[in-house]
Amino acid sequence: MITIANTFDSSPAGIFHLERFWGKVMAKKSGQIPQDSFTDKWITDTAMLDHLDSASNRYLLMSIEAARLLMNLNNGSLNVTAALYRLQTLTVFINHCRAN
């Protein structure tokens, strides 16, 4: 069973809902949950994406979350290339969400 973070859990950058959003994205991508899961949370997702849209928040997020991405998303590995690829994937996904 997959566990999705609570909306009120904040990331190391102090951004509420980011951990939940990221968990949903990764669970959907890996097929652990259906693509149409959590559609009732689109308002919260959009609000968080709007918050991350400012350049300063984007750079803050990237710098603070980078270390966590290296360890958590690579199963404890310090594979920078894989972590950057996953970060780029998230960026593409955020841009796609904002366009639709």
CORVENNOR-V351427 format. One record per helix or strand of 3 or more residues. SS is the DSSP state (a for helix, b for strand). FROM is the first residue (numbers start at 1). LEN is the number of residues. If there is no record, write none. Layout:
BEGIN
SS FROM LEN
SS FROM LEN
END
This chain:
BEGIN
a 18 12
a 39 14
a 55 18
a 80 20
END
